[in-house]
C-alpha cells in the first residue's frame, strides 16, 4: 500500500516566512525554503496589480497596484529561522538570475556557489533547487547535478493536475499546485478523501511568502492556515520536506 504525502515549498527567503513557519509548526507541516545566498538582507518590493506581482526596486505611487514588502532575511536571521526541525533549505540560485540563457561558466557560478554556501551555513549537504521564474537550460541542469543536487522544482500556475502520482526517480519536479490557485482547497479535499493506492501519492504546494500580503481571497495567511489544518486533521496523510520525498 502506498502512502499519501504532503509537502510545501516557498521561495526567496523573505520576512513573511516567519509567519509561515509558525503555521507549519502549529499544524505539523513540513517543507522546503529555497534561498539565494547572494541576496541576504536585500530589500525590495512586489507591485501587485490584482492579477500578478511584479518586482520593484522601490515604490512608485504613480503606478497602479498595491506594494508589498519583499524583504529578504539577513544571513543571521535565515540561519536562525530555517534551522527548524520542520524545514529543509534548498538552493534558488546565488543571485536569483533568469537561468534559461546562462552559459556553462555562469551556471556553475550561480548554482555551485549557492549550494556550497548554503550547505556550509546550515551544516548539511543541500540537495534541492527551485528554478527562479521557472527558467533553466542544460547548462543549469549539468551544474546542479555536479553540485550534488538531487532534485529541482519547477513552478505551475492555474493548471489543475489530473492526479497525485509522483516519480521520485525524476530529477525535475512539477508541483501539484500553487497556494494561489483557486482550486487548491477542492483539490486538497480530493487528495485527502481518496483512498491510498498501491503507489505513493503526493500533494506538493509551492508559493512565495509575500503573496500572502496581497489581501485577496487566496493571497492571505488564512489560505495556508486552512490548507494546513485540513492536512493536520487528515488521518492518513504524512508531512515531509521536499528532500524526504526522495528518501
C-alpha positions in Angstrom: 0.0 0.0 0.0 1.3 3.4 -0.9 1.5 6.5 1.3 -0.2 9.9 1.0 2.4 12.6 1.4 2.1 16.4 1.7 4.8 19.0 1.3 5.3 22.7 0.7 8.0 24.7 -1.0 8.5 28.5 -0.5 10.8 30.7 -2.5 13.1 33.8 -1.8 13.6 33.7 2.0 11.5 36.8 2.8 10.3 38.0 6.2 6.8 36.6 5.6 8.4 33.2 6.2 8.3 33.8 10.0 4.5 33.6 9.9 4.5 30.6 7.5 6.8 28.6 9.7 4.7 29.4 12.8 1.7 28.0 10.9 3.7 24.9 9.8 4.8 24.3 13.4 1.2 24.7 14.7 -0.2 22.1 12.3 2.8 19.8 11.9 3.5 20.7 8.3 7.0 20.1 6.9 8.5 21.8 3.8 11.4 23.4 2.0 12.6 27.0 1.7 14.6 28.0 -1.4 17.2 30.6 -0.7 19.6 32.8 -2.8 22.7 33.2 -0.7 23.9 36.3 -2.6 20.8 38.3 -1.7 20.7 38.0 2.1 19.4 41.3 3.6 18.2 42.8 0.3 15.0 44.9 0.5 12.7 45.4 -2.5 9.0 45.3 -3.3 6.4 43.5 -5.2 3.8 45.5 -7.1 0.5 43.6 -7.1 -2.0 44.7 -9.8 -4.8 42.2 -9.0 -3.5 39.6 -11.4 0.1 39.0 -10.6 3.1 40.5 -8.7 6.0 42.3 -10.4 9.3 43.0 -8.8 10.2 46.6 -8.0 13.3 48.1 -6.5 11.4 50.9 -4.9 7.8 52.1 -4.6 6.4 54.3 -7.4 3.0 55.6 -6.3 2.2 56.9 -9.8 1.8 53.3 -11.0 -1.3 51.3 -10.3 -1.3 48.4 -7.8 -0.5 47.6 -4.2 3.1 47.3 -3.0 4.0 44.6 -0.6 7.4 44.1 1.1 10.0 41.7 -0.5 12.4 42.0 2.4 14.9 39.1 2.3 16.2 37.9 5.7 19.8 38.6 6.7 22.2 35.7 6.9 21.9 35.5 10.7 18.1 35.7 10.6 18.0 33.0 7.9 20.2 30.6 9.8 18.1 31.0 12.9 14.7 30.7 11.2 15.4 27.9 8.8 17.2 25.7 11.3 13.8 24.5 12.3 13.1 20.7 12.5 10.2 21.0 10.1 12.3 22.8 7.5 14.7 21.9 4.7 16.8 24.5 2.9 17.4 24.3 -0.8 19.0 26.5 -3.5 17.4 29.2 -5.5 20.5 30.4 -7.3 23.1 32.7 -5.8 21.5 35.9 -7.3 18.1 34.6 -8.5 19.0 35.1 -12.1 16.9 34.1 -15.1 18.6 30.7 -15.9 17.4 30.0 -19.4 20.3 31.8 -21.1 23.2 31.1 -18.7 26.5 29.8 -20.2 28.2 26.8 -18.6 30.5 29.1 -16.6 27.7 31.3 -15.5 25.6 28.4 -14.5 28.4 26.9 -12.4 28.9 30.3 -10.6 25.1 30.7 -10.0 24.5 27.2 -8.8 27.7 25.8 -7.3 28.4 28.8 -5.1 24.8 28.9 -3.8 24.8 25.2 -3.0 28.2 25.4 -1.3 27.4 28.5 0.7 24.0 27.2 2.0 25.5 23.8 2.8 28.2 25.4 4.9 25.7 27.8 6.6 23.2 25.1 7.6 25.6 22.2 8.3 24.3 19.7 5.8 24.5 19.0 2.1 21.9 20.9 0.1 20.3 18.6 -2.4 17.4 20.6 -3.8 16.9 23.6 -6.1 13.9 25.7 -7.3 14.3 27.3 -10.7 13.8 31.2 -10.5 10.8 32.1 -12.6 10.7 28.5 -13.8 13.8 29.1 -16.1 16.6 26.7 -16.8 18.7 25.1 -19.6 21.1 22.2 -20.0 24.0 24.1 -18.5 22.0 24.7 -15.3 21.0 21.0 -15.1 24.6 20.0 -15.5 25.7 22.4 -12.8 23.0 21.2 -10.4 24.0 17.6 -10.8 27.7 18.2 -10.5 26.9 20.1 -7.2 25.2 17.2 -5.6 21.7 18.4 -6.2 19.2 15.5 -6.4 16.0 17.3 -7.4 14.9 20.6 -9.0 11.5 22.1 -8.7 9.6 23.9 -11.4 6.6 26.3 -11.0 3.0 25.8 -12.0 0.1 28.3 -12.2 -3.7 27.7 -12.7 -3.4 24.3 -14.3 -5.2 21.6 -12.4 -3.4 18.3 -12.4 -5.1 15.0 -13.3 -3.8 13.2 -10.3 -1.3 12.9 -7.5 1.3 10.5 -8.9 4.9 11.2 -8.1 8.1 9.8 -9.8 10.9 10.0 -7.2 13.3 8.9 -10.0 12.7 12.2 -11.9 15.2 14.9 -11.4 12.8 17.7 -12.3 9.6 18.1 -10.1 6.4 19.7 -11.1 4.3 20.7 -8.1 0.7 19.9 -7.7 -0.4 23.5 -7.4 0.4 27.0 -6.2 -1.0 28.3 -3.0 -2.8 31.0 -5.1 -4.6 28.5 -7.3 -8.3 29.0 -6.8 -8.9 25.2 -7.0 -6.2 24.4 -4.3 -8.7 23.7 -1.5 -11.0 21.5 -3.5 -8.0 19.6 -4.9 -6.7 19.0 -1.4 -10.1 17.7 -0.2 -10.0 15.3 -3.2 -6.5 14.2 -2.1 -7.4 13.7 1.5 -10.7 11.9 0.8 -9.4 9.5 -1.8 -8.1 6.1 -0.6 -4.4 5.4 -0.8 -3.4 3.4 -3.8 -0.6 0.9 -4.5 2.0 3.6 -5.0 2.8 6.8 -3.1 0.7 9.9 -3.9 1.9 13.4 -3.3 0.3 16.8 -2.8 3.1 19.3 -3.4 2.2 23.0 -3.0 4.5 25.9 -3.7 4.5 29.7 -3.3 6.1 32.9 -2.1 5.6 34.3 1.4 4.9 37.8 0.0 1.9 36.6 -1.8 0.1 36.2 1.5 0.2 40.0 1.9 -1.8 40.6 -1.3 -5.0 40.9 0.7 -7.1 38.7 -1.7 -9.1 35.5 -1.0 -6.1 33.3 -1.9 -3.4 35.8 -1.1 -3.8 35.9 2.7 -2.4 33.9 5.7 -5.9 32.4 6.2 -5.4 30.4 3.0 -2.4 28.3 4.0 -3.8 28.0 7.5 -7.0 26.4 6.2 -5.0 24.1 4.0 -2.6 23.1 6.8 -5.4 22.5 9.2 -7.1 20.2 6.6 -3.8 18.2 6.4 -3.4 18.2 10.2 -6.9 16.7 10.7 -6.4 14.0 8.0 -5.6 10.7 9.5 -3.6 9.1 6.7 -1.5 12.0 5.3 2.2 12.2 6.2 4.0 15.5 6.1 7.5 15.6 4.6 10.1 18.0 3.3 10.8 18.0 -0.4 14.1 16.2 0.3 12.2 13.4 2.2 10.1 12.7 -0.9 13.3 11.1 -2.3 14.4 9.3 0.9 
